[in-house]
Amino acid sequence: MKVVVYARVSSERQAEKELSIPAQLKAMQQYCQTKGWTIVNEFIEKGKSAKTDDRPEFQRMIAMAKRTNRSFEAILVHKFDRFSRNRDDHVLYKALLKQCGVKVISIVEQTEADSPQDMLLEGMLEVISEFFNANLAVEVRKGMTQNAKQGYNNGGTPPYAYRTEHIALGNQKTKAVWVLGPREEIDTVRFIFSQYAYEEMGYKRIASLLNESNVPTQKGGK
């Protein structure tokens, strides 16, 4: 059977773990070797979440699957959550592909979806995947809220006149906090506030004054 493989990671951090693109591809290639299948194309999605179908490689793969002269009979994924974490999208696209005569096969969660038992198992796996994704988002938000309440930084570039500093918490753990930056940047913020609050000067005029004085942004720009 001729197949295409679809590999995806949602972040660079995940790419460093066991579900990295190379790891997924290697596992699928080995699976195809044992089955005697031929891989005719690879679709690689880097840094894209499966919460939606707004993924360039995914859409390109679906478009190719809908062609009458397509060169493959199945789409191979490592796990079904690589294909989609959204239950509605999963059902919609699998039904569309089925009408086109294209199967979606997971090498880890092996179900043919031909028997009632396999259909039930595959549906449960899809629901569990969507639940895991939704629950993870809630837990992450909860953790970030608590982190911020304790005065720690949740990431991102600090505001002008601030810098990021890491403090030790013990057990080799550190937390990031924002601390005051260089004195000249602090003085610039005071100047901006003074011109706006007391001199009633607008944004553009303040920016012009700073540029005329060659005061750079944090990254050296105007």
LOFI-461093 format. One record per residue (C-alpha): residue in three letters; x, y, z. Coordinates in steps of 0.02 Angstrom, whole numbers, plus 32768, in hexadecimal, padded with zeros to 4 digits. Layout:
N
AlaXYZ;...
This chain:
222
Met800080008000;Lys803B80B07FD9;Val802F812B8069;Val805F81DA809D;Val809C8204814C;Tyr8067829A81B3;Ala80D682D28244;Arg80B4836682B7;Val80F583BB8353;Ser80A1845283A2;Ser813C84A383EC;Glu81FA84A383E9;Arg81F88460849B;Gln819283C98465;Ala820783B183D1;Glu8293838F844C;Lys82348300849D;Glu820682528463;Leu817F828F83EC;Ser81FA82F38384;Ile81E482F582C7;Pro8279828182A6;Ala823982058329;Gln818B820282DC;Leu81CF81EC822C;Lys82468161825F;Ala81BC810182B8;Met814781118222;Gln81CF80DF81A7;Gln81F58042820C;Tyr813C801A8217;Cys812C8027815A;Gln81C27FB58142;Thr81717F2D81AB;Lys80CE7F40814B;Gly811F7F4B80A0;Trp80CF7FF48081;Thr811C807F8017;Ile812781328055;Val810981A67FC1;Asn8109824D801D;Glu812A829D80C6;Phe80CB832F8112;Ile8127838481A1;Glu80D284028214;Lys8146845F828B;Gly810484C98319;Lys804C84B282EE;Ser7FC48484836A;Ala7F4284038339;Lys7EB684628391;Thr7E8284A582E7;Asp7E9584738231;Asp7EF48514820B;Arg7F9384B681DC;Pro7FE384D08130;Glu802C8422811A;Phe7F8E83D0815C;Gln7F22842F80E0;Arg7F9B84088051;Met7F91834F807E;Ile7ED183538083;Ala7ECD83AC7FDA;Met7F3C83267F8D;Ala7ED0829D7FD9;Lys7E3682E57F83;Arg7E8482D87ED6;Thr7E4A824C7E66;Asn7EFD822C7E2D;Arg7F4882257EDD;Ser7FD981AC7EF4;Phe7FAF81687FA2;Glu7F2881047FFB;Ala7F47813280B1;Ile7F8A81B88125;Leu7FFF817781AB;Val801481D18253;His807281A582F2;Lys7FD781BE835F;Phe7F2A81FF8335;Asp7F4D82A08397;Arg7FD182CA8315;Phe7F4382CF8294;Ser7ECE83368301;Arg7EA8835C83B7;Asn7DFE83A2838B;Arg7D76831D8389;Asp7D0B83798309;Asp7D9E83918292;His7DD182DC82A8;Val7D258299827B;Leu7D0D831681EC;Tyr7DB282F68195;Lys7DB0823A81AF;Ala7D0282338162;Leu7D3D829E80D1;Leu7DD6823180B5;Lys7D6D819380C1;Gln7CFF81D38033;Cys7D9F81EC7FCE;Gly7DD9813B7FF6;Val7E668171806A;Lys7E8181268117;Val7ED1817981B0;Ile7F4080FC820A;Ser7F9A811182B0;Ile803380A382CC;Val802080AB838A;Glu7F6380A6839C;Gln7F42801F831E;Thr7E8B801482EE;Glu7E457FEF8244;Ala7D9D803E8272;Asp7D467FB7820C;Ser7CF67F5B829E;Pro7C807FAB831E;Gln7D037F8B83A6;Asp7D8B7FE58345;Met7D168076831F;Leu7CEE808683D8;Leu7DA6807E840B;Glu7DDA8100838B;Gly7D4E817583C2;Met7D8381638478;Leu7E38818A844B;Glu7E01822883F0;Val7D9582628484;Ile7E23823E84FF;Ser7E9C82A28493;Glu7E268338848D;Phe7E08832D854A;Phe7EC48324856C;Asn7EE283BF8501;Ala7E5684238553;Asn7E8983ED8602;Leu7F3F841685E1;Ala7F1084C785AD;Val7EAF84DF8650;Glu7F3F849D86B9;Val7FBE850A865E;Arg7F5485A68679;Lys7F3E85778730;Gly7FFA85628745;Met8021860786ED;Thr7FA286658758;Gln7FED862187F8;Asn809C864687B9;Ala806D86FC8795;Lys80188710883F;Gln80BC86DF8891;Gly811487678830;Tyr816D86FA87B1;Asn8178871886F5;Asn811A86A5867E;Gly818D86C985EC;Gly819A87468561;Thr820387E28548;Pro8206885485E1;Pro81C6890785CD;Tyr823D899585A6;Ala82A989C1863E;Tyr829789118684;Arg82FF88748673;Thr82E287BC8699;Glu83408772872B;His833F86BF876B;Ile8339869E8825;Ala836785F98877;Leu82DE859D88D6;Gly83418506890E;Asn834A845688C7;Gln839E84A4882E;Lys82FA84FA87FE;Thr82F185AF87C6;Lys8266862C87A5;Ala826986C38733;Val823C87708773;Trp8240881E8728;Val82BB88978777;Leu82E5894C8750;Gly835D896086BE;Pro83E289E28694;Arg83D58A8D86E4;Glu83CA8AE6863B;Glu832F8A82860C;Ile82DD8AA886B3;Asp82FF8B618698;Thr82B48B5485E9;Val82128B0A862F;Arg82088B9886AF;Phe82248C168622;Ile819A8BC785B7;Phe81208BCB8649;Ser814B8C7F8672;Gln81358CBC85BF;Tyr808E8C6285AD;Ala80438C848659;Tyr80818D34867C;Glu80AE8D7F85D3;Glu80188D308579;Met808A8CF784ED;Gly804B8C718475;Tyr80998BC8844B;Lys80E28BFC83A3;Arg81348C9A83E8;Ile81808C3A847A;Ala81C28BB58402;Ser820D8C3D8392;Leu82668C8C8427;Leu82B08BE5845B;Asn82EA8BC083AA;Glu83378C6D839A;Ser83988C488439;Asn83CD8B9D83F3;Val83778B3E847F;Pro83698A8A8441;Thr82E68A088467;Gln8313896E84CC;Lys834B8917842C;Gly83A889AD83E7;Gly832389ED836F;Lys82CB8A968368;
